[in-house]
Amino acid sequence: MRARGRCWKFGDNIPTDQIVRSDRAIGSMQEMRKHVLENLNPAFARDVRPGDILVAGRHFGQSSGRAVAPKALQATGIGAVVVESAARLFYRNCFEIGLPLLQCPGVTAGVEDGDVLDVDLATGILLDERSGARFEGERIDPFLMSMLRAGGLIPMAGQLAGEADGGRGAGHGGAGREGES
């Protein structure tokens, strides 16, 4: 699983209320998307493109467990979030909605806003195509990688439910093939 795109670089200690302000968190996702990180970089929500990579420092997503912040980031179309470190609940919320997040200590010192980054989520390797710099992030737990591949927790649960019932599909009611009782 890979992501490749323009780097949008942010600093340390960014709380969820800076990702999407609480007064914006009650609107539609399409409306929220227009205001993501607007106080830190007004150009981000306007100019971000599908596949771009958000890079930030330590303690990204701190202060609140509101799942709306990762959902708003996902709505921008970014390919991945790469941070020095993420708040624990923010980290889990990203995987639960299928938004790739890689913790990669040292990344903010080695990349610049606008660089093109290639992120291999399976190996944790990030390559800056401008400078040639290579960074090794923390390997993502295999269970969380499975969740990402499925598209998040709910799609993964649906897949697991399908496996558990022999592929008949959830809610089949246990009825057999036509003619069976």
C-alpha positions in Angstrom: 0.0 0.0 0.0 1.5 3.3 -1.1 0.8 7.0 -1.2 2.6 9.5 -3.4 2.0 13.2 -3.6 2.9 16.8 -2.7 4.1 17.4 0.9 2.0 19.8 3.0 4.2 20.4 6.1 3.0 21.5 9.5 4.5 21.8 12.9 4.2 20.3 16.4 1.3 20.1 18.9 -1.6 20.5 16.4 -4.8 19.7 18.2 -7.9 18.4 16.5 -9.5 21.9 17.0 -6.9 23.2 14.6 -7.5 20.5 12.1 -11.2 21.4 12.0 -12.5 24.1 14.3 -15.3 23.1 16.6 -17.6 25.7 15.1 -17.1 24.1 11.7 -17.6 20.5 13.0 -21.3 20.7 12.8 -21.6 21.3 9.1 -21.6 18.8 6.2 -18.3 17.0 5.5 -18.2 18.9 2.2 -18.4 22.2 4.0 -15.9 21.1 6.7 -13.4 20.0 4.0 -13.2 23.7 2.9 -11.8 24.7 6.3 -9.4 22.0 7.2 -6.2 23.5 8.8 -7.3 26.9 7.7 -5.8 28.7 10.7 -2.4 27.1 10.1 -2.3 27.3 6.3 -5.3 28.9 4.5 -4.1 27.5 1.2 -4.3 23.9 2.3 -8.0 23.2 2.0 -8.2 25.2 -1.3 -5.1 23.7 -3.0 -4.7 20.2 -1.6 -5.0 17.5 -4.3 -6.0 13.8 -4.1 -3.0 11.8 -3.0 -1.1 14.7 -1.4 0.8 13.9 1.9 0.3 15.8 5.1 3.4 15.9 7.2 3.5 17.2 10.8 5.6 17.1 13.9 5.0 15.7 17.4 1.6 15.2 19.1 -0.5 15.6 16.0 -4.2 15.3 16.7 -4.0 15.9 20.4 -6.6 17.3 22.8 -9.8 15.6 21.7 -11.1 12.3 20.6 -13.5 13.7 18.1 -13.4 11.5 15.1 -14.5 14.4 12.9 -10.9 15.7 12.6 -9.5 12.6 10.7 -12.7 12.4 8.7 -12.3 16.0 7.6 -8.7 15.3 6.6 -9.8 12.2 4.7 -12.4 14.3 2.9 -9.6 16.5 1.4 -8.4 13.4 -0.5 -5.0 13.2 1.1 -3.1 10.0 0.5 -1.6 9.7 3.9 -0.7 11.5 7.1 2.9 11.2 8.2 3.8 12.6 11.6 6.6 12.5 14.1 4.0 11.2 16.6 0.3 11.2 16.8 -2.1 11.4 19.8 -3.1 7.8 20.6 -6.9 8.3 20.0 -6.3 10.3 16.8 -4.0 7.5 15.5 -6.7 4.8 16.1 -9.4 7.0 14.6 -7.4 7.3 11.4 -7.1 3.6 10.9 -10.8 3.0 11.9 -11.9 5.2 9.0 -9.2 3.9 6.6 -7.0 7.0 6.6 -3.3 5.9 6.4 -1.1 7.3 9.1 2.6 6.7 9.5 4.6 7.8 12.5 8.1 8.7 11.3 10.4 10.4 13.8 12.7 13.0 12.1 10.6 13.5 9.0 9.8 17.2 9.6 13.5 18.1 9.7 14.1 16.3 6.4 11.3 17.4 4.0 10.0 20.7 2.7 6.6 21.9 1.9 6.0 21.1 -1.8 8.4 18.1 -2.0 7.0 15.0 -3.7 6.9 12.2 -1.2 6.5 8.5 -1.8 5.3 6.6 1.2 5.3 2.8 1.4 2.9 2.1 4.3 3.7 -1.7 4.4 7.4 -1.1 5.0 7.2 2.3 6.7 9.7 3.8 4.2 9.3 7.4 3.0 11.3 8.7 0.1 11.6 12.5 -0.7 11.9 12.5 -4.5 13.4 16.1 -4.5 16.3 15.4 -2.1 16.6 11.7 -2.3 16.3 11.5 1.5 14.9 8.2 2.9 13.2 7.9 6.2 12.2 4.8 8.1 8.9 5.1 10.0 7.5 2.9 12.6 6.0 -0.3 11.1 2.3 -0.4 11.1 0.8 -3.3 13.1 -0.4 -6.0 10.7 -4.0 -5.9 12.1 -4.1 -2.1 11.4 -2.7 -2.7 7.9 -5.5 -5.1 7.3 -7.9 -2.5 8.5 -6.5 0.0 6.0 -6.6 -2.4 3.1 -10.3 -3.1 3.9 -11.0 0.6 4.0 -11.5 1.0 7.7 -13.1 -0.8 10.7 -16.7 -1.1 9.4 -15.7 -2.5 6.0 -13.3 -4.9 7.7 -16.0 -6.1 10.1 -18.3 -6.7 7.1 -15.5 -8.8 5.4 -14.9 -10.7 8.6 -18.7 -11.3 9.0 -18.7 -12.7 5.5 -15.9 -15.1 6.3 -17.6 -16.2 9.6 -20.8 -17.2 7.8 -19.1 -19.1 5.0 -19.4 -16.3 2.6 -23.2 -16.4 2.6 -23.4 -12.8 3.7 -24.6 -11.2 7.0 -28.3 -11.4 7.6 -28.7 -14.5 5.4 -30.9 -15.9 8.2 -29.3 -19.4 8.0 -31.5 -20.6 5.1 -29.9 -23.1 2.9 -29.9 -23.5 -0.9 -33.2 -23.5 -2.7 -35.2 -26.6 -1.8 -33.4 -27.2 1.5 -35.2 -26.8 4.7 
